[in-house]
């Protein structure tokens, strides 16, 4: 690696010069590109604002270089430097340190990890600091030893944090922090586990809403172009009866927006807009909308409007939401995001940072949003985010798949396969699960395939091509398994979405759905939380054995599956109540609950009677080809997705269960009566989900009349 005195192009160079070691600033990569010029604003802005004047700035700057050279995600780099910076700052202030060489890992840091100081800090805070500190020290030292010439290594070793003589095993907080994290995850799972069908349905309803907006927006654009109409151009349309509101918008382009707000622009900008030159030329022009308002159609209730309007109003969309913000503005946004459940200790949350062309708004719209009467925004970035979010929500709630598995779905015959059996087409996708190197099969429904088709259509329109382009896989740590570019569905602007971008799409689509833990803490939906909820629902609600759920989740370690599927507090309370009912019915609890290893082995053999993905079942379709998880008891099974086309089957089950209840009551068989009631309850639950599916399918076909006000 070559180090020269040539000046980097980064705007931060002059700011860092004299504060960051000069030789660090001039480090280049193997292609002779200054690494400073490759640094992402996502973390370099934080470094400039919070770390630059600290005695440990060179150490964290060298870590940022290492992270870039290892192709780490910008958010991962940002997270580590924030955790280290906050904790080291605490230690410096507590011990009145001045220079970084005064920080003693065996005294100052050891006292912190033992809990002698900062007693108010949680075990989780101590655990994260120790793990990130050791990771930083190890990776930087490894990079210096393997990537720099031997004659330069001694110089740069001064900027490596010293490795402590201890590790996480030497402190009790490691175990307690893990317990705390598990309890938090289970508490969050408890908050959403009963609402998986509703979450999936709300995702569809919201996608339908933004799809209607996009169609109306495109119609308005076409009307303006075809009739050569002047802007601004007002249009409005009525939402379906379920929403019961009328949405009113105004269509703009850049020049007309300037000319209608001249008092807020300089004379030079007005002149360019009048002449349609430079930034206001036809080549640089684009349409955007202004949301004027919403009104109720049938009552005097306050209209809600689009679900994402408060994100625009509070200016929390994008990666630069704290850029040039005052301390007061930063604190306001931080408090707001924390109230919604976003963010972690030691960092400024950016939950909606997206990906190029997704969520983030055009710079012109962002710069001038405060000049409008209503709310300015671009439609396409929100439509793209909602479409990707819908696919993520649907697959996670119906299969429990990991985010790394979602990212592998691509438009090839090796990735998505269809099998026709007895006139019905069954679908599946193939992905390599965590810890494996061979693809495994994930079964999906026709509903999921419809969403994949929507994503494909959106990508073809975006690229204006007949084929989805091939791009590199988006998860850096697994790229060794996916060396060849593929036409991944989670991609935009010829780059695959990473896990953070997909999570942002998911948050955007489901923002505002109110879920709280029993302690009142807000819960935000994440792919991994949906995976936990899927496992918990399968084991605790539907009696699927843990080993079967491990197969459904493509997990090797059944102990991990056991943790995922542990009962929540609400489920324990419910089970206790049901157990009391059993006791009152004089059931032998030992006989009911205790089984010998031989009995368990026999039960496992009985499970090997496959239902399978190639068979239809009562009220839906089975999405597993593993052993039957519920011994043919398909009602309420997590391995089945209800289908509206089979609604009549569930209605017949309800009628049958009533007849069974009467017969068993007459025969004085109270346990069988309970089973009949449970059958009816499960059938009704699935009918409710089918009603939601029917409703959002109906709204997909809803085509409102657009009203133009020329």
N, C-alpha and C positions, 0 to 999 in steps of 0.2 A: 504494500500500500504506500502511495506517494503522498508526502505532505509538502505543499508549496505555499508561497506567500501571496498567491493570486487571490484577489478579493471575491468572496461569494456574492451572489446576486440578491440574497435574501434581504428584505427590508429590516430584519432584526440584526443584521450584521453590525451596523454602526451602533445600535443600542447595546449590543453585547460586548463590543470591543472595549477592552480595559477592565471588564468585570468577569468575563469568562476567559479562561486561559486561551491565548492566541493560537497555540498549536492545536487545541481542541477545535477551535472554530474553523481551522483549515484542513481538517481531516476529510479525505475524499474516499469514495467507494472504489470498487474494482474497475468501474467504467470512467474513473477520473471525474466523477460528479461530486461537488461539495455536498456532504451529508446535511449540512445546515440548510441547503436549498431544497432538501427532500422532506424537511420536517413539517408535519401536519399542524395546521392552526389549532386543531382540537386540543393539543397539549402544549404547543409552544407558547400560546397566549398565556396559559396558566403559569408556565415557567417564567415568562417575562414579568408577569404581574406579582407573583408570590415567591419566587425562588431566586431571582437574579441577584438580589442584594444580600442573600444569605451566605454564610461561610461554607456551606456544603453545595453551592451551585455547580461547581465543576464536577462533583461526584454524580449529581443527578443529570447533568448535561451528558456525561460519558455514558450513563445508563440509557439516555434517549438515543444516542448514537447506536448503542448495542441493540436496542429494540428495533430500530429501523433496519439495521443490517440483518436481523433475524426475521424481518418481515412481520413483526407483531402488529396486531390491529391497533390503530391509534387510541382507541378507548382503553385497551389493556395497558399501553404505555402511560396514558393519562392517569389511570387508576393507581398504578404503583407509585408514580412520583408524588401524587397527592397524599397517599397514605404515609409515605416516608417523610415527606416535607412537614406534615402536620405533627407527627410524633416527635421528630428530631427537634422541631421548634419548641415543643413542650419541654423536652429534656434540657435544651439550652437555657430556657427561661428559668426552669426550676433550679438548676445547678449554677446559674450565672456564668455560663461558658461563653467564650469569645471566639476561639478558633476551633476548626473541626478536629484538629489533632488532639484537642483536650477531651473530646468525647471518648469515654472508656467503655468498651463493650462489656468488660468484666466487672465494672462497678456501676456506672450510671444506668446502662441498659439492663443489667442483671437486676438491679434494684426495682426497675420498672416492671420487669417480667415477674418478679417475685411478689409484686403487689404492695411493696413497701411504700411507694409513692403513687400519687394519682389514684387513690383508693376508689374514686368515683368512676374510673374507667371500667368498662365491661371486660369480661374474659374474651369476648369476640374481638374487641379493639386490640388487646394485647396479642391475641393469636394472629390476627391479620398483620400487625406490624412485624412480628418475628418472622413469619413465613415470607413476607414480601422483602424484608431486609436480607434474609439469607438468600433468597432467589436472586435479588439484585446483585449481591456481592459475588455469588457463584457465577452467574452468567456474564457479568462484566469481566471478571478475571479470566474466564474461559475465552472470551472474545479477544482480549488483549494478548493472551498467550498464543492463540491460533491464527489471528488475522493481522497482527502488526509485526513488522520486521523485528528481529531479536534486539537490534541495537536501539529500538525505540521503546521497548517494553518497560524498561526500568523507569523511564520518565513518566509514562502514563499510569503505572501502578500506584502512584501517589494519589490518584483520584478514584481508587477502589475502596469501598467501605471494608474495614477489616472484618474477617469472619470470626464470629464468637466461638468459644470452646464448647458451647452448649447448643442444644436444639430443642424442638418443641416437646420432645419426650421427657425433658427434665422439669416440666412445669405442669401443674394440675389444670391450668386454664385451658389447655388444649382439649382435654376431654370435656370439660364443662362447656366450652365454646361450641363444640360439636353437638352436645346435647341441646344447647340453646338454639342452635340453627335448626336442628331437627324438630324441636318443639315449635319454632316459628313456622317452619314449612307445614307441619301438620295442622297448626292453628289456621293457617291460610287455606289449606286444603279443605278444612272443615267449613270454611266460609263459602266455598264455591261448589262442593261436591254434589249438592242436590240440584245444581242449576246448569249442568252441562248441556242438556237439550235447549234450555232457554238461551244460554250463551251462543250456541250454534245458530239458533233462530234469529237472535238479535243481530248477529253478524250478517245474516242474509238480508234482514230488513234494512239495515244501514247501507249495505251494498246496493240494494235496489234503489234507495233514496239518492245516492250519489250518481248512480247510473242514469236515473231520470234527469237529474240536474245536467249531466254531461250531454244527454240527448237534446235537452232544451237549449243549452248553450250552443251546441253545434248548429241547431236549427236557426237560432238567432244570427249566428255568424253567416250562415248561408243566405238568409234573408237580406242581410246588409250587403253582401257581395253581389247577389243576383239583381237586386233592385237599386244598387248604387245609392243606398240610403246614408244619411248623415248620422254620425255618432254624437252624443251617446244615444243608445237605443234601449228603451225599456221593454222588458218582457216579464210575464208572470204566468204561473200555472198552479193548478190545484193538486195537492197530494191526495192519495187514496183515503177512503173513509176512515181507516184505522188511525191515520195521522190527523185528518180533518183540518188542514191548514192550507193557506195560499201563500206561496213564496214569490217575492217580488225582487227583480234584479235589474241592473243597468249594465249594458255592454259598452266597454271602452276600448280604445287603442291608445298608444302613447301620445301622438300629437294632439288628439282631441281632448285628452285628459289635461294636458298642459294649457290648452287654449281656453278651457272652461274653468281653470283655476289659476288664472294669470297672476292674481295678487300674491300667490305663494311661490312664484318662480321668477328667476332673474330674466332680464331682457335678452340675454344671449340664448337662453334656453327657449324662450318664446319665439325668438327669431328662427332657431333651428326647427322648432315644431311647425311654424308657419310655412317654412320652405321644404319641410320634410327631408332634412339632410342629416348626416352624421348619425347619432343615436336614434333619430326620428325618421330615418329613411325607410322606404318600403322593405328593404332587406332586413333591417333590424326591428321592424315593427311586430307587434303581436297583440292579440285580443286578451282581455281579462275582464272579470266581472266585479260588480259592486253589489253586495247584498244590501238591499234597501230595508227589508223587514218582512215579517210574517204576520198573518192575521188568521184568527179562528173563523171557521166557516159556519158553525152552528151554535156556538155559545160564547159567553163573554170571558172564558178562561184565558189566561195569559198564553200567548203563542210561544212555543219552544224554539221553532226554527230548526236549522240543521244542527246535528249533535256536536259538531266540531267548532262551532262559532266561538265558544269561549277560549279555545286555544289560539284563535286569531286575535281576539280582543286582548288577551293577556300576553301576546307576543312570546310564546314559548315553543314555537315550531322552528326547527332548524338547528344547526350546530353553533351558530354565532349569537345565541340569545343573550349572552352576557357581554358581547363585544361593545366597547365604548359605553357600557352602562355604568351609572353611578353606583356607589355602595348601597344607597337606598333602593335603587331599582333592582339590584342583584338580590338584596335581602327580601324584597317583595316577591320576586319570582321564586326564590328559594322556599319561602314560607308557603306560597301557593302550591308549588309542585309537591312539597312534603305533605300538605294537607290532602292531596290526591293519592298519596302513597308512593310517589316516585322519589328516587334518590337514596344514597347510602352515606354513612358518616364519612367525613373527610373529602367529599367531592361535591362539585356543583352539577346537579343532574341535568342531562340533556336527553330526555326520554323520547323526543320526536325529531332526532337529527337526520334520520332517513338516509338517502343515497342520491346521487345526482339524478335529478328529474323526478324524485319521489319525495313528497311532503314539502321539501324546500321550495320556496317561492322565487320567482324571477326577481333579480336584484332591483329592477325598476319598481315593481309592485311593493317590495319590502321598503324601499327608500321613501316612497310617497304615500304609504298607507294612511298616515295621519292627516293627509290633506283632503281625504274623502269624507262625505257625509255618512256613508255606511261603512261596510267592511270590504276592503279590496282583497281579492285572491285569484290565483290561477286555478283552474278546474282540474287540468290533467294531472298535476302532482298528487292531488288528493284522490282522484279516481284510481291512479296506479297503486297508491298505498292501500286503499280499501280493497282492491282486487287481490293483491298479494296477501293482505291480512285475512281475507275470507278463506283463501286456500289453506293458510296456516291453521286457522281456527277449526276448520272442518276436519282436516286430517288429524290434528292433535286430539280433538274430542271424540273421534270415532276409532282411532287406532292407538293413541298414546305414543305416537312416534316422537323421536328426538328431533331437535332442530337441525342437527347435522344430517339426518336422514331426509328431512324435507328438502334440504339444499341439493340433494343428489338427483331428484326427480327431473328427468329430461325428456326431450321429444325424440326418442329413439325406440326402436322395437325391442331393444334389450332392456330398457328401463320400464316401459309400460306395456303390459300384455293383456290381451282379451281372449277369453275362452267362451265358446258358444256351447251351451248344454241345454238340450230340450227346448230350444228356441230362445232361451235367455242368455244374454251376454254378461259374463262375470269379469271384473277387472282387478288388476293388482299392479303394484309397482315394486321394483327391486332396488334395494339399497344395502350398503355395507354398514352393519350396526357398529356401535362403539366396541373396540376391542377385538374386532374380527377383520379378516382380509378377503372374505368372500361375500357376495351379495346374497341377501335373503329376501323372501317374499312377504309383502305387506298387502293384505287384501283391502280393497276399497269398494265403495258402492257407486252406483250410477250417478248419484247426487254429486259425489266427489269428482267424477269424470266430467260432469257438466261444468264444474268450477274450473278444472284444468283447461277445458275448452275455452272458457272465458279468458283465462290468462293467456292462452295461445293467441286468441283473436286480438287481445290488447297488444301483445308483443309484435304481431305482424303489422298492426296499424302503426305502432310506434316506429318500427324500423322501415316501414313502407317496402316490405319485401314479401316474397312468397315462402321463405323459410326462416326459422329462428336461427340466428347466428350462433356459432360455437364460441364459448368463452371458458376461461380457466375457472376451476372450482373455487368457491369463495371462502373456505375455511382453511386457513394457513396450516394449522397443525396436522391436517389430514391430506394435504395436497400430494403426498407421496403415493397415495392410493389412487389418485385421479390425475395422472400426468397429462393426459390428452384433453384438450378443450372439447366441451360437449354443449349441445343446445339446451342448457338448463332453463327450466321455467322461471326460477327465481333469478332473474337478471334484468338489467335496464341500462341503457346507454353503453351496451357492449361490455358490461362488467357484471359479474355475479354479485348478488346481494350477500353480504356477510351476515352473521348471526345477529348482530346489533341492529342492522337495517331491517331484518325480518321482524325482530322484536318491536321495533318502532312502528312498523305497519300494523302489527297486532294491537299495540297500545292505542294507536290512532283509531282503529275500527271499533274498539270496545271502550274507548274513553267515556267516562261518566256513568258506566254501569256500577252501581253502588254495592260493594261487598265489604263487609267488616268482620274482623275476628270477634270472638266473644268478649275480648277486652276493649272493643271499639276502635281498633286500629284499621285504617283503610287498607284494602287488598287490591293490588293491580294484577291483571291476568298476564301470565308469562307461559311460554311453551312448556317449560319444565314443571310449572305448577299444574297445568292441564294434564301432564303425564302422571303426576302424583294422584290427581283427582280421578283419572281413568282407572288406575290400579286400585285405589281405595274403594271406588264404586263397585268394581268387579268382585273384589274379595269380600267386602263387608256388607254390601247390599244384596249381591246376587249369589254369594256362596261359592264363587269360583276358587278353586284351590290355588295356593301361592305358586306352586310349580307350574301350573297352567298359565297363570298370569305372567310368569317369567318368560314363557314361550311367546305369549302375545306381545310382550314388551321387548322381546329379543334381548333378554338379559341373561348373562351366564351365571352370575352370583345370586342364588336364591335368597341369601341374607339381605341383599340390597332390595330385592323385590319385597321381602318381608317388611323392611323399613318403609318402602313406598306405600304399602297397603295396610299399615297399621291403622286400627280404628281411630277415628277422631273422637273428641270429647262428646259431641252430639250423638255419635253412633254408639258410644259406650252407654250413655244414658238411655238410649232407646233399647239397646240390647238388655239392659238391666230390667227395664219395664217388661219386656217380652219374656224374660226369664222368670219374673215373678208370676206371669200368667201361666207359664208352663208348670211351675211349682204348684199352683192352685189346681191344676188339672191332674195332679198326682202322677207326674211323669218321673221315672227314675232318672235323676240327673246323671249319675255315673254311667248308666246305660246310654243316655242320649249324647253325652259329651266326651266320654273317655273311650278311646279306641286303641287296641293293641297294634304293634307294628305289623302283625299278620293281617289284621283287618284293614289297615291302611294300604298294605300291598294289594289286597284283594280289591279294594276300592279303586286303586290306580288301574288295575287290569280292567275293571268295568268301564272306566273312563275311556278306554281305548276303542270304544265304539264311536267311530267318527260320524259327526254330522257333516262337516266339511263345507268348504266354500262353494261347492258345485250343487248344493241342495237348497231349495227354498224351505223356509221354516214358518211357523205361525206368525203372521203379521209382519214379516220382513225377510231379510236375507242374512245368512250366516257369513261372517267375514273371517273365519279361522279355518284352517285345514289341519289344526292340531287335534288332539284328543278332545272329545266333547267336554267343555268346562263345567257343565251343569247336569251331566247325565241325562241329556235329552229334554231337560226342563227349559224350553226356549223362551218362555215368557220372562221378561226382565233381564235376560242374559246380556252381559256387556259385549259379547262377541256377535251380537245381532244388531243391525240397524233397521228400525221400523220403516216400512215402505207404504206410502199412501195407497198404492194399488191393492194392498192386502188389508185394508181397513175393515172390510166385511168379516175377515177371519177373527179379528179381535172382538168385534161386536158379537159374533157367535160364541166366543169364549165367555163373554160376560153373561149371556143368556144361559149357557151351560153351567157356569159356576153357581148361578142362583138355584138352578134345579138340583145340583149336587149338594148345596147347603141345606136345602129343604130335606132331601133324602137322608143325609147324615145326621141332621138334627132329630129326625124321626127315629133313627137307629141308635141315638144316644152315643154318638162318636164325636165328642167335642174337638178333638185334634183334627179330624178330617174336615170339620166345619171351618176351623181356622185356615186350613189349607185352601179350601174353596174360596174363602174371603180374600186370602192373599193372592190367589189366582186372579180374582176379579180386580183387585187393587192394581196389580201389575199390568193387566190388560188396559185398564183405564189410564194409567200413566203413559203407556205407549200410544194410546189414542190421543192423549193431549199433545205428545210430541208430533204425531202425524198431523194434527190440526195446525200446529205451527208451520210444519213443512208445507201443507196445503196453502196456508195463508201467504207465505213468502213466495211460493210458486205463482200464486194468483197475482201478487204484486209485480212479479217479473214481467207479466204480460200487460200490466196496466200502462196505458199510453195516454197521459194527460193532454188536454188541449192547451196549447201554448197561446197566450194572448199577447200580441205585439202592440205597443203604443208608439206609433211612428211620429 
